[in-house]
Amino acid sequence: MSTFCFIASLHTKSPSFRSILRRLSSYLNVFYFILNAYVLWWSTDEKQLFNKHLLWIIVLSCHSIISFLVSGGFCLEIFVIQSCRFALYLILSNLCLDFLILYNQFQSKTNFWLIIDYIVDDLAILCGGFYYYHFNLNRDKKNN
């Protein structure tokens, strides 16, 4: 939804509607990262999969904390470019994590189609985040 709202904001002529769509896109990014932080912090699927490896539990916990902090960067709007950079790295690492879970899916009791949905969602938010990052980077260059 975030990607759709942002791309729609680029193709609308009404400045007020464009502003609403961009703000909605930013808030949907915040929702995505808070939801991602929540899932990684309290989900038992990932922790059951990596319960024998303390390092992976620490990586998952740090990943969820950083996701929560990135969502705050999108809220503050001062750190949008830095948040976009961190977000792109987090989404790429989240994709790697999803592929690892998909690879080890038979050892855990995770739902195969749910993991596929996570991967598709991550790819969509990655494309939208990349577009959002370049838009804000170009806007920042024009303002300087």
SERO-4910 file (N, C-alpha, C, O; in steps of 0.05 Angstrom, whole numbers):
BEGIN
 pado doro    nc1    nc2    nc3   cac1   cac2   cac3    cc1    cc2    cc3    oc1    oc2    oc3
  Met    A     17    -24      0      0      0      0     17     25      0     11     45    -13
  Ser    A     39     24     15     57     47     16     68     54    -11     68     77    -19
  Thr    A     77     34    -26     87     39    -53     66     49    -71     71     68    -87
  Phe    A     42     38    -70     20     47    -86     13     76    -80      9     92    -99
  Cys    A     11     83    -55      5    111    -47     26    131    -57     20    152    -67
  Phe    A     51    123    -54     73    141    -63     73    145    -93     76    167   -102
  Ile    A     70    123   -108     70    126   -137     45    141   -146     47    157   -165
  Ala    A     23    137   -133     -1    152   -139      3    182   -134     -8    199   -148
  Ser    A     18    188   -113     23    217   -107     39    230   -128     37    255   -132
  Leu    A     55    215   -142     71    227   -164     55    233   -189     63    249   -206
  His    A     32    220   -191     16    223   -215    -10    239   -211    -28    239   -228
  Thr    A    -13    252   -188    -37    268   -184    -30    297   -187     -7    305   -183
  Lys    A    -50    313   -195    -45    341   -200    -53    359   -176    -44    382   -175
  Ser    A    -69    349   -158    -78    364   -135    -56    365   -114    -49    343   -104
  Pro    A    -46    388   -107    -25    389    -86    -34    379    -59    -18    366    -45
  Ser    A    -59    384    -51    -68    375    -25    -70    344    -25    -63    331     -5
  Phe    A    -81    333    -46    -84    304    -48    -56    290    -50    -52    269    -39
  Arg    A    -37    303    -64    -10    293    -66      3    293    -38     16    273    -31
  Ser    A     -1    314    -23     10    315      4     -2    293     22     12    281     38
  Ile    A    -28    289     19    -42    268     35    -31    240     28    -25    224     46
  Leu    A    -28    235      2    -18    209     -6     11    205      3     18    182     11
  Arg    A     28    225      2     56    222     11     57    218     41     73    201     51
  Arg    A     41    232     56     40    228     85     30    200     91     40    187    109
  Leu    A      9    191     77     -2    164     81     20    143     75     22    123     89
  Ser    A     34    148     53     56    129     46     77    128     68     86    106     75
  Ser    A     84    151     79    104    151    101     93    137    126    108    122    139
  Tyr    A     68    141    132     56    127    156     53     97    151     56     82    170
  Leu    A     48     89    127     47     61    121     75     48    123     77     25    131
  Asn    A     96     63    116    123     53    121    128     49    151    140     29    159
  Val    A    119     69    166    121     67    196    107     42    206    117     27    222
  Phe    A     82     38    196     67     14    204     81    -11    196     82    -30    212
  Tyr    A     93    -12    172    107    -36    164    131    -42    182    134    -65    190
  Phe    A    146    -22    189    170    -27    206    162    -33    235    176    -49    248
  Ile    A    141    -21    245    132    -28    272    121    -57    272    126    -72    291
  Leu    A    106    -64    252     96    -91    250    118   -111    247    118   -133    259
  Asn    A    138   -104    231    162   -122    228    177   -125    254    185   -147    261
  Ala    A    180   -103    269    193   -104    295    177   -122    314    189   -138    329
  Tyr    A    151   -119    314    134   -135    331    136   -165    325    139   -181    342
  Val    A    135   -171    299    136   -199    290    163   -211    298    164   -234    308
  Leu    A    184   -197    293    211   -208    299    216   -210    329    230   -228    338
  Trp    A    204   -192    345    210   -192    374    193   -214    388    203   -228    405
  Trp    A    167   -216    381    150   -234    395    142   -259    380    128   -276    391
  Ser    A    150   -262    355    142   -286    340    157   -310    350    181   -309    355
  Thr    A    143   -332    351    156   -357    360    165   -373    336    182   -391    340
  Asp    A    155   -367    312    164   -383    288    194   -380    283    208   -399    280
  Glu    A    203   -355    282    231   -350    277    248   -359    300    270   -371    296
  Lys    A    239   -355    324    255   -363    348    256   -393    351    276   -404    360
  Gln    A    235   -407    343    235   -436    343    255   -447    322    268   -467    327
  Leu    A    256   -433    300    274   -442    279    303   -439    286    320   -455    279
  Phe    A    309   -418    302    337   -412    309    342   -415    339    361   -404    349
  Asn    A    326   -431    353    328   -433    382    354   -446    391    362   -443    414
  Lys    A    368   -461    374    393   -473    382    417   -455    378    439   -461    386
  His    A    412   -432    365    434   -414    359    429   -387    372    412   -372    363
  Leu    A    443   -381    393    440   -356    408    447   -332    390    434   -311    393
  Leu    A    466   -335    372    474   -313    355    450   -304    338    446   -280    334
  Trp    A    434   -323    327    412   -316    310    390   -303    326    376   -285    316
  Ile    A    386   -311    351    366   -298    369    375   -269    374    358   -251    374
  Ile    A    400   -264    378    410   -237    382    407   -220    356    399   -197    358
  Val    A    412   -232    333    409   -218    308    380   -211    303    374   -189    295
  Leu    A    362   -230    309    333   -224    306    324   -201    325    309   -184    317
  Ser    A    334   -202    349    327   -181    369    337   -154    360    323   -134    362
  Cys    A    362   -153    352    374   -128    342    360   -118    317    355    -94    314
  His    A    352   -136    300    338   -129    275    311   -116    282    302    -97    270
  Ser    A    297   -127    302    271   -116    310    274    -89    323    258    -71    319
  Ile    A    295    -85    339    300    -59    352    306    -38    331    296    -15    332
  Ile    A    323    -45    312    330    -26    291    306    -19    274    303      4    265
  Ser    A    289    -39    268    264    -34    253    247    -13    268    235      4    256
  Phe    A    245    -16    294    229      2    310    241     31    309    226     50    307
  Leu    A    268     33    310    281     59    309    278     72    281    274     96    279
  Val    A    279     56    260    275     66    233    247     77    230    243     98    217
  Ser    A    227     64    242    200     74    240    198    101    253    183    118    244
  Gly    A    213    105    275    213    132    288    226    153    270    218    176    270
  Gly    A    246    145    254    259    164    235    240    172    214    241    195    205
  Phe    A    222    155    205    202    163    185    181    182    198    171    199    184
  Cys    A    176    178    223    156    195    237    167    224    240    152    243    238
  Leu    A    193    226    246    204    252    252    208    270    227    210    294    230
  Glu    A    209    258    204    212    271    178    238    288    175    243    298    153
  Ile    A    253    290    196    280    303    194    300    283    183    318    290    168
  Phe    A    296    258    191    315    237    185    304    218    163    309    194    164
  Val    A    289    229    144    277    211    124    297    198    106    295    174    101
  Ile    A    317    213     97    337    201     79    354    180     94    359    158     83
  Gln    A    362    185    119    377    166    135    359    142    141    369    119    141
  Ser    A    334    147    147    315    125    152    311    108    128    309     83    129
  Cys    A    310    120    104    307    105     80    331     87     75    328     64     66
  Arg    A    355     98     80    379     81     77    378     57     95    383     35     87
  Phe    A    373     62    121    371     39    140    349     20    132    351     -4    134
  Ala    A    327     32    123    304     15    115    311     -3     92    303    -27     92
  Leu    A    325      7     73    333    -10     50    351    -33     59    347    -56     50
  Tyr    A    370    -27     77    387    -49     88    370    -69    104    375    -93    103
  Leu    A    352    -58    120    335    -76    136    317    -94    119    314   -117    125
  Ile    A    306    -83     98    289    -98     81    305   -120     66    296   -142     63
  Leu    A    329   -113     57    346   -133     45    354   -155     64    353   -179     57
  Ser    A    360   -148     89    366   -168    109    341   -184    116    343   -208    122
  Asn    A    318   -171    116    293   -185    121    288   -205     98    278   -227    104
  Leu    A    294   -198     74    290   -217     51    309   -241     55    300   -264     50
  Cys    A    333   -236     63    352   -258     67    342   -276     90    343   -301     88
  Leu    A    332   -264    111    320   -279    133    296   -296    124    293   -319    131
  Asp    A    279   -284    107    255   -298     97    263   -322     79    251   -343     81
  Phe    A    284   -317     63    293   -339     46    306   -362     63    303   -385     57
  Leu    A    319   -354     84    331   -374    102    309   -389    117    311   -414    120
  Ile    A    288   -376    125    265   -389    137    251   -407    117    243   -430    124
  Leu    A    249   -398     92    237   -414     72    253   -439     66    243   -461     62
  Tyr    A    280   -436     66    298   -459     62    295   -479     85    295   -503     80
  Asn    A    293   -469    109    290   -487    132    261   -492    140    256   -500    163
  Gln    A    243   -487    123    214   -488    129    205   -515    138    187   -517    154
  Phe    A    218   -536    128    209   -563    135    217   -570    163    205   -588    175
  Gln    A    238   -557    174    246   -562    201    228   -548    222    225   -557    244
  Ser    A    216   -527    213    199   -512    232    170   -516    223    164   -530    204
  Lys    A    152   -504    238    123   -507    231    112   -481    219     89   -475    223
  Thr    A    129   -467    204    119   -442    192    103   -449    167    108   -470    154
  Asn    A     85   -432    160     68   -435    137     83   -427    112     93   -404    110
  Phe    A     85   -445     93     99   -440     68     89   -415     53    104   -398     45
  Trp    A     63   -413     50     51   -391     35     53   -365     50     54   -343     38
  Leu    A     54   -366     76     58   -342     92     86   -330     88     89   -306     86
  Ile    A    106   -348     86    133   -339     80    135   -328     52    149   -308     48
  Ile    A    121   -340     33    121   -329      5    108   -301      6    118   -283     -8
  Asp    A     87   -298     21     74   -272     24     93   -251     36     94   -228     27
  Tyr    A    109   -259     56    129   -241     68    149   -233     47    157   -209     46
  Ile    A    158   -251     30    178   -245     10    167   -226    -11    180   -207    -18
  Val    A    142   -230    -20    129   -212    -39    126   -184    -27    130   -164    -40
  Asp    A    117   -184     -2    114   -158     12    140   -143     15    141   -119     11
  Asp    A    161   -158     22    187   -145     24    198   -135     -2    210   -113     -3
  Leu    A    193   -149    -24    201   -139    -50    186   -114    -58    197    -96    -69
  Ala    A    160   -114    -52    144    -90    -58    153    -66    -42    156    -44    -53
  Ile    A    158    -70    -16    166    -47      1    195    -39     -6    202    -16     -2
  Leu    A    211    -58    -16    238    -51    -24    237    -33    -49    252    -13    -50
  Cys    A    220    -39    -68    217    -22    -92    207      5    -84    217     26    -93
  Gly    A    186      6    -68    175     31    -59    194     47    -42    195     72    -45
  Gly    A    209     34    -25    229     48     -8    251     60    -25    261     82    -19
  Phe    A    260     45    -45    281     55    -63    271     80    -78    286    100    -81
  Tyr    A    246     79    -87    234    101   -102    231    125    -83    237    148    -90
  Tyr    A    221    120    -58    217    141    -38    244    154    -30    245    178    -26
  Tyr    A    265    138    -28    292    148    -21    302    166    -43    311    188    -37
  His    A    300    158    -68    310    175    -90    293    201    -93    304    222    -99
  Phe    A    267    199    -88    251    223    -89    259    243    -67    262    267    -73
  Asn    A    263    233    -43    271    251    -21    300    262    -25    306    284    -18
  Leu    A    317    245    -37    344    254    -42    344    276    -63    359    296    -60
  Asn    A    329    273    -84    327    294   -105    314    319    -94    321    341   -101
  Arg    A    294    316    -77    280    339    -65    299    354    -47    299    378    -45
  Asp    A    316    339    -32    335    351    -14    356    367    -30    365    388    -22
  Lys    A    365    356    -53    384    370    -70    373    395    -82    387    415    -84
  Lys    A    347    395    -89    334    419   -100    331    441    -79    333    464    -85
  Asn    A    327    433    -54    323    453    -32    350    465    -24    350    487    -12
  Asn    A    372    452    -29    398    464    -22    409    482    -42    431    493    -39
***
